[in-house]
Amino acid sequence: MKWPAWLELRLIHKPASPERCPRCWGRMVMMERSTMSGDDMRTYRCTRCKREKIVDFGTATWKRLSDARNDEK
């Protein structure tokens, strides 16, 4: 299927982030991203009240690929 010329397709994977702080409705900014444990964990901090929120996005992609490769052996 050919897409129309006026349609611009953007398939950039961006996990959902908490955009607003539940306490003061300030903007949340990503401070840290960690995948060392095998889970995709991200830490967000509010720009107003400095409250932090840790969000778990599940198993990291590298961990899934590694597990799949080990299952084949």
C-alpha positions as CSV (number, residue, x, y, z in Angstrom):
1,M,0.0,0.0,0.0
2,K,1.3,3.4,-1.0
3,W,0.8,6.3,1.4
4,P,-0.6,9.6,0.1
5,A,2.0,12.3,-0.4
6,W,0.4,14.6,2.1
7,L,0.5,12.0,4.9
8,E,3.7,12.0,6.9
9,L,4.1,8.8,8.9
10,R,6.0,9.1,12.2
11,L,6.7,5.9,14.1
12,I,9.0,7.0,16.8
13,H,8.5,4.9,19.9
14,K,8.2,7.1,22.9
15,P,7.0,5.5,26.1
16,A,4.2,7.4,27.9
17,S,5.6,9.7,30.5
18,P,3.8,11.4,33.4
19,E,3.4,14.9,32.0
20,R,2.0,16.5,35.1
21,C,2.7,16.1,38.8
22,P,-0.2,14.6,40.7
23,R,0.4,17.0,43.6
24,C,0.9,20.4,42.1
25,W,0.3,19.8,38.4
26,G,3.9,21.0,37.6
27,R,5.8,19.6,34.6
28,M,7.6,16.3,35.1
29,V,11.1,15.9,33.6
30,M,12.9,12.6,33.1
31,M,16.0,12.6,35.4
32,E,17.3,9.1,35.0
33,R,16.8,6.0,32.9
34,S,18.0,2.6,34.1
35,T,17.9,-0.8,32.4
36,M,20.7,-2.5,34.3
37,S,18.3,-4.7,36.3
38,G,16.6,-6.0,33.2
39,D,13.6,-3.7,33.7
40,D,13.1,-0.4,32.0
41,M,12.9,2.0,35.0
42,R,12.7,5.8,34.6
43,T,12.8,8.5,37.3
44,Y,10.8,11.7,36.7
45,R,11.0,14.9,38.8
46,C,8.5,17.7,39.1
47,T,10.0,21.2,38.2
48,R,7.9,22.9,40.9
49,C,7.7,20.8,44.1
50,K,10.8,18.5,43.3
51,R,8.8,15.3,43.9
52,E,10.1,12.3,42.2
53,K,8.2,9.4,40.6
54,I,9.7,6.1,39.4
55,V,7.9,4.5,36.5
56,D,8.4,0.8,35.5
57,F,7.9,0.2,31.7
58,G,8.4,-3.5,32.1
59,T,11.2,-5.8,30.8
60,A,13.9,-4.0,28.9
61,T,14.3,-4.9,25.2
62,W,17.9,-6.1,25.6
63,K,16.7,-8.5,28.3
64,R,14.0,-10.0,26.1
65,L,16.4,-10.5,23.2
66,S,19.0,-12.1,25.4
67,D,16.4,-14.4,26.9
68,A,15.2,-15.4,23.4
69,R,18.7,-16.1,22.3
70,N,19.4,-18.3,25.3
71,D,16.2,-20.2,24.8
72,E,17.3,-21.2,21.3
73,K,20.6,-22.7,22.5
